[in-house]
Amino acid sequence: MSKPIFTARSTTIHRVDYNEAEKTLDIEFRSGNVYRYRDVPVRLWKVFQLYIECEGSPGSFFNEYIKSQYTSEKIKDVSAEEDHGDTAA
């Protein structure tokens, strides 16, 4: 895997991480939920990295080029973890 990128300026996306061997892109949202997008080309990942580094909006890039274009699965669901968490006071 590549080194994760944290997006301090984004109000939506907290962290992005790409696995070149598997062509998967993990996106952690500010909510804490994490989604994995499959078959994301290396070229798109590199453009996304540059976009973030050049102070573009990671959320806008995600909505335009990733969200509806690639198959995804939720790999971390914060609300489900809270529902099943310890309720002792």
Contacts in CASP RR format, 6 or more apart in sequence:
PFRMAT RR
TARGET T0000
AUTHOR 0000-0000-0000
METHOD contacts of the structure
MODEL  1
MSKPIFTARSTTIHRVDYNEAEKTLDIEFRSGNVYRYRDVPVRLWKVFQL
YIECEGSPGSFFNEYIKSQYTSEKIKDVSAEEDHGDTAA
1 17 0 8 1.000
1 18 0 8 1.000
1 19 0 8 1.000
1 20 0 8 1.000
2 17 0 8 1.000
2 18 0 8 1.000
2 19 0 8 1.000
2 20 0 8 1.000
2 45 0 8 1.000
4 15 0 8 1.000
4 16 0 8 1.000
4 17 0 8 1.000
5 15 0 8 1.000
5 16 0 8 1.000
5 17 0 8 1.000
5 49 0 8 1.000
5 52 0 8 1.000
6 14 0 8 1.000
6 15 0 8 1.000
7 13 0 8 1.000
7 14 0 8 1.000
7 15 0 8 1.000
7 16 0 8 1.000
7 52 0 8 1.000
7 58 0 8 1.000
9 55 0 8 1.000
9 56 0 8 1.000
9 57 0 8 1.000
9 58 0 8 1.000
10 30 0 8 1.000
10 57 0 8 1.000
10 58 0 8 1.000
10 59 0 8 1.000
11 30 0 8 1.000
12 29 0 8 1.000
12 30 0 8 1.000
12 58 0 8 1.000
12 59 0 8 1.000
12 62 0 8 1.000
13 27 0 8 1.000
13 28 0 8 1.000
13 29 0 8 1.000
13 30 0 8 1.000
13 58 0 8 1.000
13 59 0 8 1.000
13 62 0 8 1.000
14 28 0 8 1.000
14 29 0 8 1.000
14 30 0 8 1.000
14 32 0 8 1.000
15 26 0 8 1.000
15 27 0 8 1.000
15 28 0 8 1.000
16 25 0 8 1.000
16 26 0 8 1.000
16 27 0 8 1.000
16 28 0 8 1.000
16 48 0 8 1.000
16 52 0 8 1.000
16 58 0 8 1.000
17 25 0 8 1.000
17 26 0 8 1.000
17 28 0 8 1.000
18 24 0 8 1.000
18 25 0 8 1.000
18 26 0 8 1.000
18 40 0 8 1.000
18 42 0 8 1.000
18 45 0 8 1.000
19 25 0 8 1.000
19 26 0 8 1.000
20 42 0 8 1.000
20 45 0 8 1.000
23 38 0 8 1.000
23 39 0 8 1.000
23 40 0 8 1.000
23 41 0 8 1.000
23 42 0 8 1.000
24 36 0 8 1.000
24 37 0 8 1.000
24 38 0 8 1.000
24 40 0 8 1.000
25 36 0 8 1.000
25 37 0 8 1.000
25 40 0 8 1.000
25 45 0 8 1.000
25 48 0 8 1.000
25 66 0 8 1.000
25 70 0 8 1.000
26 34 0 8 1.000
26 35 0 8 1.000
26 36 0 8 1.000
26 37 0 8 1.000
26 75 0 8 1.000
27 34 0 8 1.000
27 35 0 8 1.000
27 37 0 8 1.000
27 62 0 8 1.000
27 66 0 8 1.000
28 34 0 8 1.000
28 76 0 8 1.000
29 35 0 8 1.000
31 78 0 8 1.000
32 76 0 8 1.000
32 78 0 8 1.000
33 74 0 8 1.000
33 76 0 8 1.000
33 77 0 8 1.000
33 78 0 8 1.000
33 79 0 8 1.000
34 74 0 8 1.000
34 75 0 8 1.000
34 76 0 8 1.000
35 72 0 8 1.000
35 73 0 8 1.000
35 74 0 8 1.000
35 75 0 8 1.000
36 72 0 8 1.000
36 73 0 8 1.000
36 75 0 8 1.000
37 66 0 8 1.000
37 70 0 8 1.000
37 71 0 8 1.000
37 72 0 8 1.000
38 70 0 8 1.000
38 71 0 8 1.000
38 72 0 8 1.000
38 73 0 8 1.000
39 70 0 8 1.000
39 71 0 8 1.000
40 66 0 8 1.000
40 70 0 8 1.000
44 65 0 8 1.000
44 66 0 8 1.000
47 65 0 8 1.000
48 58 0 8 1.000
48 61 0 8 1.000
48 65 0 8 1.000
48 66 0 8 1.000
51 58 0 8 1.000
51 61 0 8 1.000
52 58 0 8 1.000
52 61 0 8 1.000
END
